[in-house]
Amino acid sequence: MTKADIVNEVSKKTGIEKVVVQRALESSMEAIKKSLKENNNVYLRGFGSFVVKKRAEKTARNITKNTTIRIPAHNVPDFKPAKTFMNLVKNNVK
């Protein structure tokens, strides 16, 4: 499902114009990205949590050049689904 599919689905179910739904969806995603950029987690009850995970500094190897490189500590976004959401997907085996 793409972003356009989500916009179409929400528009169809709510009767709100697609342009308005798209603007709301884009604004929601921007708010989530801004919050994560500022190291604040986002919790959506019944859906899941967008959290910032901290990766420690590590040493990696470049096998082709046979050298080691240092990867600095950094943050990465992560999504943890809510238990109800996880169970819904988990129990939908065909």
N, CA, C and O atoms as a GROMACS GRO file, in nm:
protein
  376
    1MET      N    1   0.085  -0.118   0.000
    1MET     CA    2   0.000   0.000   0.000
    1MET      C    3   0.089   0.124   0.000
    1MET      O    4   0.183   0.134   0.080
    2THR      N    5   0.061   0.215  -0.087
    2THR     CA    6   0.139   0.338  -0.096
    2THR      C    7   0.069   0.452  -0.023
    2THR      O    8  -0.044   0.437   0.025
    3LYS      N    9   0.138   0.566  -0.015
    3LYS     CA   10   0.078   0.683   0.049
    3LYS      C   11  -0.048   0.726  -0.026
    3LYS      O   12  -0.147   0.766   0.035
    4ALA      N   13  -0.044   0.717  -0.159
    4ALA     CA   14  -0.162   0.752  -0.240
    4ALA      C   15  -0.279   0.659  -0.210
    4ALA      O   16  -0.394   0.702  -0.206
    5ASP      N   17  -0.249   0.530  -0.189
    5ASP     CA   18  -0.354   0.434  -0.154
    5ASP      C   19  -0.417   0.469  -0.019
    5ASP      O   20  -0.539   0.460  -0.002
    6ILE      N   21  -0.334   0.510   0.076
    6ILE     CA   22  -0.386   0.548   0.208
    6ILE      C   23  -0.474   0.672   0.194
    6ILE      O   24  -0.582   0.678   0.254
    7VAL      N   25  -0.429   0.770   0.116
    7VAL     CA   26  -0.508   0.891   0.096
    7VAL      C   27  -0.643   0.856   0.034
    7VAL      O   28  -0.746   0.906   0.078
    8ASN      N   29  -0.643   0.770  -0.068
    8ASN     CA   30  -0.768   0.729  -0.133
    8ASN      C   31  -0.860   0.658  -0.035
    8ASN      O   32  -0.980   0.685  -0.032
    9GLU      N   33  -0.806   0.568   0.045
    9GLU     CA   34  -0.885   0.491   0.141
    9GLU      C   35  -0.949   0.581   0.246
    9GLU      O   36  -1.068   0.570   0.274
   10VAL      N   37  -0.871   0.671   0.303
   10VAL     CA   38  -0.923   0.762   0.406
   10VAL      C   39  -1.027   0.855   0.345
   10VAL      O   40  -1.130   0.882   0.406
   11SER      N   41  -1.000   0.904   0.226
   11SER     CA   42  -1.094   0.994   0.159
   11SER      C   43  -1.227   0.925   0.133
   11SER      O   44  -1.334   0.983   0.152
   12LYS      N   45  -1.219   0.799   0.089
   12LYS     CA   46  -1.339   0.723   0.059
   12LYS      C   47  -1.420   0.695   0.186
   12LYS      O   48  -1.543   0.705   0.185
   13LYS      N   49  -1.351   0.659   0.296
   13LYS     CA   50  -1.420   0.624   0.420
   13LYS      C   51  -1.476   0.744   0.494
   13LYS      O   52  -1.576   0.732   0.564
   14THR      N   53  -1.411   0.860   0.480
   14THR     CA   54  -1.454   0.976   0.558
   14THR      C   55  -1.533   1.079   0.477
   14THR      O   56  -1.606   1.160   0.533
   15GLY      N   57  -1.518   1.075   0.345
   15GLY     CA   58  -1.585   1.173   0.261
   15GLY      C   59  -1.510   1.305   0.252
   15GLY      O   60  -1.561   1.402   0.196
   16ILE      N   61  -1.390   1.309   0.308
   16ILE     CA   62  -1.308   1.429   0.302
   16ILE      C   63  -1.232   1.429   0.169
   16ILE      O   64  -1.191   1.324   0.121
   17GLU      N   65  -1.213   1.548   0.112
   17GLU     CA   66  -1.143   1.558  -0.015
   17GLU      C   67  -1.001   1.503  -0.005
   17GLU      O   68  -0.936   1.514   0.098
   18LYS      N   69  -0.955   1.443  -0.115
   18LYS     CA   70  -0.823   1.382  -0.117
   18LYS      C   71  -0.712   1.482  -0.087
   18LYS      O   72  -0.615   1.449  -0.019
   19VAL      N   73  -0.726   1.604  -0.136
   19VAL     CA   74  -0.624   1.707  -0.113
   19VAL      C   75  -0.609   1.736   0.036
   19VAL      O   76  -0.498   1.752   0.085
   20VAL      N   77  -0.720   1.743   0.106
   20VAL     CA   78  -0.718   1.771   0.249
   20VAL      C   79  -0.658   1.653   0.325
   20VAL      O   80  -0.578   1.673   0.417
   21VAL      N   81  -0.695   1.532   0.287
   21VAL     CA   82  -0.641   1.412   0.351
   21VAL      C   83  -0.491   1.405   0.328
   21VAL      O   84  -0.416   1.375   0.421
   22GLN      N   85  -0.447   1.432   0.206
   22GLN     CA   86  -0.304   1.426   0.176
   22GLN      C   87  -0.227   1.529   0.258
   22GLN      O   88  -0.119   1.499   0.310
   23ARG      N   89  -0.281   1.650   0.269
   23ARG     CA   90  -0.216   1.754   0.349
   23ARG      C   91  -0.206   1.711   0.495
   23ARG      O   92  -0.104   1.732   0.559
   24ALA      N   93  -0.312   1.650   0.548
   24ALA     CA   94  -0.311   1.604   0.688
   24ALA      C   95  -0.210   1.492   0.707
   24ALA      O   96  -0.137   1.491   0.806
   25LEU      N   97  -0.205   1.399   0.613
   25LEU     CA   98  -0.110   1.287   0.622
   25LEU      C   99   0.033   1.338   0.616
   25LEU      O  100   0.118   1.296   0.695
   26GLU      N  101   0.061   1.428   0.522
   26GLU     CA  102   0.195   1.486   0.508
   26GLU      C  103   0.233   1.561   0.637
   26GLU      O  104   0.346   1.549   0.684
   27SER      N  105   0.140   1.637   0.693
   27SER     CA  106   0.167   1.712   0.816
   27SER      C  107   0.196   1.617   0.932
   27SER      O  108   0.283   1.644   1.014
   28SER      N  109   0.124   1.506   0.939
   28SER     CA  110   0.146   1.407   1.045
   28SER      C  111   0.285   1.346   1.033
   28SER      O  112   0.356   1.333   1.133
   29MET      N  113   0.322   1.311   0.912
   29MET     CA  114   0.455   1.251   0.892
   29MET      C  115   0.565   1.352   0.923
   29MET      O  116   0.667   1.315   0.981
   30GLU      N  117   0.547   1.477   0.886
   30GLU     CA  118   0.646   1.580   0.916
   30GLU      C  119   0.658   1.600   1.067
   30GLU      O  120   0.769   1.618   1.119
   31ALA      N  121   0.546   1.598   1.139
   31ALA     CA  122   0.549   1.613   1.284
   31ALA      C  123   0.624   1.497   1.350
   31ALA      O  124   0.700   1.518   1.444
   32ILE      N  125   0.603   1.376   1.300
   32ILE     CA  126   0.673   1.258   1.353
   32ILE      C  127   0.823   1.271   1.326
   32ILE      O  128   0.905   1.248   1.415
   33LYS      N  129   0.859   1.307   1.203
   33LYS     CA  130   1.001   1.322   1.169
   33LYS      C  131   1.068   1.431   1.253
   33LYS      O  132   1.180   1.413   1.300
   34LYS      N  133   0.999   1.543   1.272
   34LYS     CA  134   1.055   1.652   1.351
   34LYS      C  135   1.077   1.610   1.496
   34LYS      O  136   1.178   1.642   1.557
   35SER      N  137   0.980   1.537   1.550
   35SER     CA  138   0.990   1.491   1.687
   35SER      C  139   1.108   1.395   1.704
   35SER      O  140   1.184   1.406   1.800
   36LEU      N  141   1.123   1.301   1.611
   36LEU     CA  142   1.234   1.206   1.619
   36LEU      C  143   1.368   1.277   1.600
   36LEU      O  144   1.466   1.240   1.663
   37LYS      N  145   1.372   1.376   1.513
   37LYS     CA  146   1.495   1.452   1.491
   37LYS      C  147   1.539   1.520   1.620
   37LYS      O  148   1.658   1.536   1.645
   38GLU      N  149   1.442   1.562   1.701
   38GLU     CA  150   1.471   1.627   1.829
   38GLU      C  151   1.485   1.527   1.944
   38GLU      O  152   1.480   1.565   2.061
   39ASN      N  153   1.502   1.398   1.910
   39ASN     CA  154   1.518   1.289   2.007
   39ASN      C  155   1.398   1.268   2.097
   39ASN      O  156   1.412   1.223   2.210
   40ASN      N  157   1.278   1.299   2.047
   40ASN     CA  158   1.155   1.274   2.121
   40ASN      C  159   1.081   1.159   2.054
   40ASN      O  160   1.064   1.158   1.932
   41ASN      N  161   1.039   1.063   2.133
   41ASN     CA  162   0.964   0.949   2.081
   41ASN      C  163   0.819   0.989   2.056
   41ASN      O  164   0.768   1.084   2.116
   42VAL      N  165   0.752   0.916   1.966
   42VAL     CA  166   0.612   0.941   1.933
   42VAL      C  167   0.533   0.814   1.966
   42VAL      O  168   0.565   0.707   1.916
   43TYR      N  169   0.431   0.826   2.049
   43TYR     CA  170   0.350   0.712   2.091
   43TYR      C  171   0.208   0.727   2.036
   43TYR      O  172   0.140   0.825   2.066
   44LEU      N  173   0.165   0.630   1.956
   44LEU     CA  174   0.029   0.629   1.902
   44LEU      C  175  -0.043   0.508   1.961
   44LEU      O  176  -0.024   0.395   1.916
   45ARG      N  177  -0.125   0.532   2.062
   45ARG     CA  178  -0.192   0.424   2.135
   45ARG      C  179  -0.271   0.336   2.040
   45ARG      O  180  -0.348   0.384   1.957
   46GLY      N  181  -0.251   0.205   2.053
   46GLY     CA  182  -0.321   0.108   1.971
   46GLY      C  183  -0.254   0.083   1.836
   46GLY      O  184  -0.293  -0.009   1.764
   47PHE      N  185  -0.155   0.165   1.800
   47PHE     CA  186  -0.085   0.148   1.672
   47PHE      C  187   0.061   0.112   1.695
   47PHE      O  188   0.107   0.009   1.647
   48GLY      N  189   0.133   0.196   1.768
   48GLY     CA  190   0.273   0.166   1.796
   48GLY      C  191   0.350   0.291   1.834
   48GLY      O  192   0.294   0.399   1.852
   49SER      N  193   0.481   0.273   1.847
   49SER     CA  194   0.569   0.381   1.889
   49SER      C  195   0.681   0.400   1.789
   49SER      O  196   0.744   0.304   1.744
   50PHE      N  197   0.706   0.525   1.755
   50PHE     CA  198   0.822   0.561   1.677
   50PHE      C  199   0.926   0.607   1.778
   50PHE      O  200   0.903   0.705   1.850
   51VAL      N  201   1.038   0.539   1.785
   51VAL     CA  202   1.138   0.570   1.886
   51VAL      C  203   1.274   0.595   1.821
   51VAL      O  204   1.301   0.550   1.709
   52VAL      N  205   1.358   0.666   1.893
   52VAL     CA  206   1.495   0.691   1.849
   52VAL      C  207   1.585   0.591   1.920
   52VAL      O  208   1.588   0.587   2.043
   53LYS      N  209   1.657   0.510   1.843
   53LYS     CA  210   1.752   0.416   1.901
   53LYS      C  211   1.892   0.470   1.881
   53LYS      O  212   1.926   0.525   1.776
   54LYS      N  213   1.973   0.454   1.984
   54LYS     CA  214   2.110   0.501   1.978
   54LYS      C  215   2.202   0.384   1.944
   54LYS      O  216   2.202   0.282   2.012
   55ARG      N  217   2.280   0.401   1.839
   55ARG     CA  218   2.378   0.301   1.799
   55ARG      C  219   2.514   0.345   1.852
   55ARG      O  220   2.555   0.459   1.832
   56ALA      N  221   2.584   0.255   1.918
   56ALA     CA  222   2.714   0.286   1.974
   56ALA      C  223   2.819   0.291   1.863
   56ALA      O  224   2.799   0.238   1.754
   57GLU      N  225   2.930   0.354   1.893
   57GLU     CA  226   3.042   0.356   1.800
   57GLU      C  227   3.093   0.214   1.781
   57GLU      O  228   3.095   0.135   1.876
   58LYS      N  229   3.133   0.182   1.659
   58LYS     CA  230   3.185   0.047   1.636
   58LYS      C  231   3.291   0.049   1.526
   58LYS      O  232   3.303   0.145   1.450
   59THR      N  233   3.366  -0.058   1.521
   59THR     CA  234   3.468  -0.076   1.419
   59THR      C  235   3.416  -0.177   1.318
   59THR      O  236   3.366  -0.283   1.355
   60ALA      N  237   3.427  -0.143   1.191
   60ALA     CA  238   3.382  -0.232   1.084
   60ALA      C  239   3.499  -0.261   0.991
   60ALA      O  240   3.600  -0.191   0.993
   61ARG      N  241   3.484  -0.364   0.911
   61ARG     CA  242   3.590  -0.401   0.818
   61ARG      C  243   3.542  -0.386   0.675
   61ARG      O  244   3.430  -0.425   0.641
   62ASN      N  245   3.629  -0.330   0.591
   62ASN     CA  246   3.607  -0.326   0.448
   62ASN      C  247   3.684  -0.444   0.391
   62ASN      O  248   3.806  -0.439   0.378
   63ILE      N  249   3.613  -0.550   0.358
   63ILE     CA  250   3.677  -0.675   0.317
   63ILE      C  251   3.754  -0.660   0.187
   63ILE      O  252   3.861  -0.719   0.171
   64THR      N  253   3.701  -0.582   0.093
   64THR     CA  254   3.768  -0.570  -0.037
   64THR      C  255   3.902  -0.499  -0.026
   64THR      O  256   3.996  -0.534  -0.099
   65LYS      N  257   3.915  -0.401   0.062
   65LYS     CA  258   4.040  -0.328   0.078
   65LYS      C  259   4.121  -0.378   0.198
   65LYS      O  260   4.234  -0.333   0.220
   66ASN      N  261   4.063  -0.469   0.275
   66ASN     CA  262   4.126  -0.525   0.394
   66ASN      C  263   4.168  -0.415   0.492
   66ASN      O  264   4.280  -0.412   0.542
   67THR      N  265   4.073  -0.322   0.517
   67THR     CA  266   4.099  -0.214   0.611
   67THR      C  267   3.986  -0.210   0.713
   67THR      O  268   3.878  -0.266   0.693
   68THR      N  269   4.013  -0.143   0.822
   68THR     CA  270   3.908  -0.123   0.923
   68THR      C  271   3.869   0.024   0.922
   68THR      O  272   3.951   0.113   0.900
   69ILE      N  273   3.742   0.047   0.948
   69ILE     CA  274   3.692   0.184   0.957
   69ILE      C  275   3.613   0.199   1.086
   69ILE      O  276   3.559   0.102   1.140
   70ARG      N  277   3.609   0.323   1.136
   70ARG     CA  278   3.534   0.351   1.258
   70ARG      C  279   3.401   0.412   1.220
   70ARG      O  280   3.396   0.512   1.148
   71ILE      N  281   3.294   0.353   1.268
   71ILE     CA  282   3.160   0.408   1.246
   71ILE      C  283   3.120   0.480   1.375
   71ILE      O  284   3.108   0.416   1.480
   72PRO      N  285   3.100   0.612   1.368
   72PRO     CA  286   3.070   0.687   1.490
   72PRO      C  287   2.932   0.652   1.547
   72PRO      O  288   2.847   0.597   1.477
   73ALA      N  289   2.911   0.685   1.672
   73ALA     CA  290   2.781   0.665   1.735
   73ALA      C  291   2.679   0.751   1.662
   73ALA      O  292   2.709   0.863   1.620
   74HIS      N  293   2.557   0.698   1.646
   74HIS     CA  294   2.454   0.772   1.575
   74HIS      C  295   2.316   0.722   1.618
   74HIS      O  296   2.303   0.617   1.681
   75ASN      N  297   2.214   0.799   1.583
   75ASN     CA  298   2.075   0.763   1.614
   75ASN      C  299   2.007   0.710   1.488
   75ASN      O  300   2.038   0.753   1.377
   76VAL      N  301   1.914   0.616   1.507
   76VAL     CA  302   1.834   0.565   1.396
   76VAL      C  303   1.688   0.558   1.440
   76VAL      O  304   1.659   0.529   1.556
   77PRO      N  305   1.595   0.586   1.347
   77PRO     CA  306   1.453   0.574   1.383
   77PRO      C  307   1.412   0.427   1.385
   77PRO      O  308   1.465   0.346   1.309
   78ASP      N  309   1.317   0.394   1.472
   78ASP     CA  310   1.268   0.257   1.482
   78ASP      C  311   1.119   0.262   1.511
   78ASP      O  312   1.069   0.358   1.570
   79PHE      N  313   1.048   0.157   1.469
   79PHE     CA  314   0.904   0.148   1.496
   79PHE      C  315   0.878   0.022   1.575
   79PHE      O  316   0.923  -0.086   1.538
   80LYS      N  317   0.804   0.035   1.684
   80LYS     CA  318   0.765  -0.080   1.764
   80LYS      C  319   0.612  -0.086   1.765
   80LYS      O  320   0.548   0.002   1.823
   81PRO      N  321   0.553  -0.187   1.701
   81PRO     CA  322   0.406  -0.194   1.697
   81PRO      C  323   0.347  -0.223   1.834
   81PRO      O  324   0.410  -0.287   1.918
   82ALA      N  325   0.224  -0.175   1.855
   82ALA     CA  326   0.150  -0.203   1.978
   82ALA      C  327   0.113  -0.351   1.982
   82ALA      O  328   0.104  -0.415   1.878
   83LYS      N  329   0.091  -0.404   2.102
   83LYS     CA  330   0.058  -0.546   2.115
   83LYS      C  331  -0.068  -0.583   2.038
   83LYS      O  332  -0.073  -0.689   1.974
   84THR      N  333  -0.170  -0.497   2.042
   84THR     CA  334  -0.294  -0.529   1.970
   84THR      C  335  -0.271  -0.532   1.820
   84THR      O  336  -0.325  -0.618   1.750
   85PHE      N  337  -0.189  -0.440   1.770
   85PHE     CA  338  -0.155  -0.435   1.628
   85PHE      C  339  -0.073  -0.559   1.590
   85PHE      O  340  -0.098  -0.622   1.487
   86MET      N  341   0.023  -0.593   1.675
   86MET     CA  342   0.108  -0.710   1.650
   86MET      C  343   0.024  -0.837   1.646
   86MET      O  344   0.042  -0.921   1.558
   87ASN      N  345  -0.067  -0.852   1.739
   87ASN     CA  346  -0.152  -0.972   1.743
   87ASN      C  347  -0.245  -0.978   1.622
   87ASN      O  348  -0.272  -1.087   1.570
   88LEU      N  349  -0.295  -0.864   1.577
   88LEU     CA  350  -0.381  -0.860   1.460
   88LEU      C  351  -0.308  -0.914   1.337
   88LEU      O  352  -0.362  -0.994   1.262
   89VAL      N  353  -0.184  -0.870   1.318
   89VAL     CA  354  -0.105  -0.915   1.203
   89VAL      C  355  -0.059  -1.059   1.222
   89VAL      O  356  -0.061  -1.138   1.128
   90LYS      N  357  -0.017  -1.092   1.343
   90LYS     CA  358   0.035  -1.225   1.372
   90LYS      C  359  -0.071  -1.334   1.351
   90LYS      O  360  -0.040  -1.443   1.303
   91ASN      N  361  -0.196  -1.305   1.389
   91ASN     CA  362  -0.303  -1.405   1.380
   91ASN      C  363  -0.372  -1.408   1.245
   91ASN      O  364  -0.471  -1.479   1.229
   92ASN      N  365  -0.323  -1.332   1.149
   92ASN     CA  366  -0.383  -1.328   1.016
   92ASN      C  367  -0.310  -1.420   0.921
   92ASN      O  368  -0.278  -1.381   0.808
   93VAL      N  369  -0.284  -1.543   0.965
   93VAL     CA  370  -0.216  -1.642   0.883
   93VAL      C  371  -0.315  -1.708   0.789
   93VAL      O  372  -0.424  -1.746   0.830
   94LYS      N  373  -0.275  -1.722   0.662
   94LYS     CA  374  -0.364  -1.785   0.564
   94LYS      C  375  -0.314  -1.920   0.525
   94LYS      O  376  -0.377  -1.987   0.443
   0.00000   0.00000   0.00000
